[in-house]
Amino acid sequence: MLHVREPRTLKKQNAESTLEISDITPEAARLEAYDDHERVWFGRDDERGLKAIVSIHNTVLGPALGGTRVWPHETFEAALIDALRLSRGMTYKSAIAHMPFGGGKAVIIADSKTQKTPALLEAYAEMLAALDGQYYTGEDVGLTLADADFLRERTPNVTGTTKGGSGNPSPVTAHGCFLGLKAALAYRRGTDTLTGVRVAVQGLGSVGWALCEELHREGAQLIVTDIDAAAAEKAKAAFGATAVGPDEILSAKADIFAPCALGGVVSRETIPALNVEIVAGSANNQLARHEDARLLMERGILYAPDYVINAGGLINVGSELAPGGYDRAAAMRKVEKIPATLTDIFQRAEARNRPTNDVAAEIAHERIEAARAG
Ligand SMILES: NC(=O)c1ccc[n+]([C@@H]2O[C@H](COP(=O)([O-])OP(=O)(O)OC[C@H]3O[C@@H](n4cnc5c(N)ncnc54)[C@H](O)[C@@H]3O)[C@@H](O)[C@H]2O)c1
């Protein structure tokens, strides 16, 4: 059932501030991606260049937690859909990883290389403070560890910082993906030996690069791409990788495709050209549509649901908020459960002839409904 919530207002932190925050839940509710979000906020500060959407999907399991993406979406609607899909994914991610958090995510509409000024981040910190604990954030595409530290100096609800926090989540996300990718390989081939296994990695940013390091150490052959050609060149030198163009990676002949850039890359348009046995990577919302997982299944391609395999970062930053504070060893023990969780999903999906992401979503829903019922 669709609930369209009454708009709410937030108290201004400072009467002089140029930041305006509005409740755009009714506007979001008109979109297919809405999926019954609890609240969607829009923060705008023309003087400081901020346009930010904070999307809170579901807080049944706990307060909303999810990173902030800085990306120059072409339209406001595209940014809003991105935020909605990302925050819903965070709800599922927490539920599957047994973390006590709800799903939330933020999108700042800006080019992180040219428009992410200290003034913009100041305005965003003010927005986070005004949300007053409804939403905890951290790194995502376009928001670095230094940015997270900058925000944390101004407002408390920022995780994954060096300011008393757990630090950069990306290597932990990459490690969880590495373990999950091996679990998929073992499920498919009966062995998780990576020697000579060809992995096509799309996106050589914080997670993609760290994943390549682990894969390379275990003897995988890397085929890489990035829209930043310099990153691909660096990977050639560091890992002996083969670099291909951004459009070529989707049909590259490999054993595994690891999407580690943005979402929507696995779609009914791209699936026919995929030349791999497994899709396992860090990107959020890899599938353009939930139903696309069935097309993968029909092509015999094993899909590791994104919010299961990439939960390492959430587990790490979320552990900061555990009673007693951050304990890295405890967080890593949880990350090491990702392969078993995935294997269980693969088995259930195969036994019922269902796509893996259907099974994962079902498990997440069951946990949320059980918590709602108390
Ligand atoms: N950082 C984390 O801990 C974390 C946790 C969970 C999920 N994720 C997801 O993993 C993905 C990567 O995150 P990140 O933190 O490494 O981001 P990042 O910004 O550090 O890296 C993204 C990289 O992808 C490249 N890229 C963008 N579009 C591309 C395209 N079309 N083709 C090839 N390359 C392209 C960028 O140039 C950049 O190098 C994102 O989808 C993110 O939401 C990240």
The ligand as an SDF file (V2000), in Angstrom:
LIG
                    3D

 44 48  0  0  0  0  0  0  0  0999 V2000
   32.7540    3.1860   -0.6640 N   0  0  0  0  0  0  0  0  0  0  0  0
   32.0880    2.2150   -0.0570 C   0  0  0  0  0  0  0  0  0  0  0  0
   32.4310    1.7640    1.0490 O   0  0  0  0  0  0  0  0  0  0  0  0
   30.8810    1.6040   -0.7350 C   0  0  0  0  0  0  0  0  0  0  0  0
   30.0550    0.7570    0.0120 C   0  0  0  0  0  0  0  0  0  0  0  0
   28.9840    0.1180   -0.6360 C   0  0  0  0  0  0  0  0  0  0  0  0
   28.7360    0.3740   -1.9680 C   0  0  0  0  0  0  0  0  0  0  0  0
   29.5570    1.2300   -2.6480 N   0  0  0  0  0  0  0  0  0  0  0  0
   29.2600    1.4550   -4.0620 C   0  0  0  0  0  0  0  0  0  0  0  0
   30.3790    1.0140   -4.8380 O   0  0  0  0  0  0  0  0  0  0  0  0
   30.5120    1.8590   -6.0080 C   0  0  0  0  0  0  0  0  0  0  0  0
   31.8940    2.4930   -6.0270 C   0  0  0  0  0  0  0  0  0  0  0  0
   32.0760    3.2800   -4.8500 O   0  0  0  0  0  0  0  0  0  0  0  0
   33.4350    4.0470   -4.5520 P   0  0  0  0  0  0  0  0  0  0  0  0
   33.3560    4.4860   -3.1340 O   0  0  0  0  0  0  0  0  0  0  0  0
   34.5850    3.2280   -5.0130 O   0  0  0  0  0  0  0  0  0  0  0  0
   33.2850    5.3220   -5.4880 O   0  0  0  0  0  0  0  0  0  0  0  0
   34.4310    6.1910   -6.1850 P   0  0  0  0  0  0  0  0  0  0  0  0
   33.8250    7.4910   -6.5390 O   0  0  0  0  0  0  0  0  0  0  0  0
   35.6630    6.1970   -5.3540 O   0  0  0  0  0  0  0  0  0  0  0  0
   34.7410    5.3610   -7.5100 O   0  0  0  0  0  0  0  0  0  0  0  0
   33.8670    5.2340   -8.5910 C   0  0  0  0  0  0  0  0  0  0  0  0
   34.7370    5.0770   -9.8360 C   0  0  0  0  0  0  0  0  0  0  0  0
   33.8950    4.7180  -10.9210 O   0  0  0  0  0  0  0  0  0  0  0  0
   34.3230    5.4510  -12.0640 C   0  0  0  0  0  0  0  0  0  0  0  0
   33.2020    5.4940  -13.0010 N   0  0  0  0  0  0  0  0  0  0  0  0
   32.0590    6.2140  -12.9500 C   0  0  0  0  0  0  0  0  0  0  0  0
   31.2680    5.9390  -13.9950 N   0  0  0  0  0  0  0  0  0  0  0  0
   31.9350    5.0150  -14.7370 C   0  0  0  0  0  0  0  0  0  0  0  0
   31.6380    4.3290  -15.9360 C   0  0  0  0  0  0  0  0  0  0  0  0
   30.5020    4.5290  -16.6090 N   0  0  0  0  0  0  0  0  0  0  0  0
   32.5430    3.4400  -16.4080 N   0  0  0  0  0  0  0  0  0  0  0  0
   33.7010    3.2160  -15.7420 C   0  0  0  0  0  0  0  0  0  0  0  0
   34.0340    3.8520  -14.6120 N   0  0  0  0  0  0  0  0  0  0  0  0
   33.1630    4.7410  -14.1120 C   0  0  0  0  0  0  0  0  0  0  0  0
   34.7560    6.7920  -11.5020 C   0  0  0  0  0  0  0  0  0  0  0  0
   35.5940    7.4850  -12.3890 O   0  0  0  0  0  0  0  0  0  0  0  0
   35.4610    6.3630  -10.2200 C   0  0  0  0  0  0  0  0  0  0  0  0
   36.8290    6.0740  -10.4360 O   0  0  0  0  0  0  0  0  0  0  0  0
   29.3500    2.8570   -5.9080 C   0  0  0  0  0  0  0  0  0  0  0  0
   28.2330    2.3560   -6.6020 O   0  0  0  0  0  0  0  0  0  0  0  0
   29.0670    2.9090   -4.4310 C   0  0  0  0  0  0  0  0  0  0  0  0
   27.7430    3.3490   -4.1560 O   0  0  0  0  0  0  0  0  0  0  0  0
   30.6200    1.8330   -2.0710 C   0  0  0  0  0  0  0  0  0  0  0  0
  1  2  1  0
  2  3  2  0
  2  4  1  0
  4  5  1  0
  4 44  2  0
  5  6  2  0
  6  7  1  0
  7  8  2  0
  8  9  1  0
  8 44  1  0
  9 10  1  0
  9 42  1  0
 10 11  1  0
 11 12  1  0
 11 40  1  0
 12 13  1  0
 13 14  1  0
 14 15  2  0
 14 16  1  0
 14 17  1  0
 17 18  1  0
 18 19  2  0
 18 20  1  0
 18 21  1  0
 21 22  1  0
 22 23  1  0
 23 24  1  0
 23 38  1  0
 24 25  1  0
 25 26  1  0
 25 36  1  0
 26 27  1  0
 26 35  1  0
 27 28  2  0
 28 29  1  0
 29 30  1  0
 29 35  2  0
 30 31  1  0
 30 32  2  0
 32 33  1  0
 33 34  2  0
 34 35  1  0
 36 37  1  0
 36 38  1  0
 38 39  1  0
 40 41  1  0
 40 42  1  0
 42 43  1  0
M  CHG  2   8   1  16  -1
M  END
$$$$
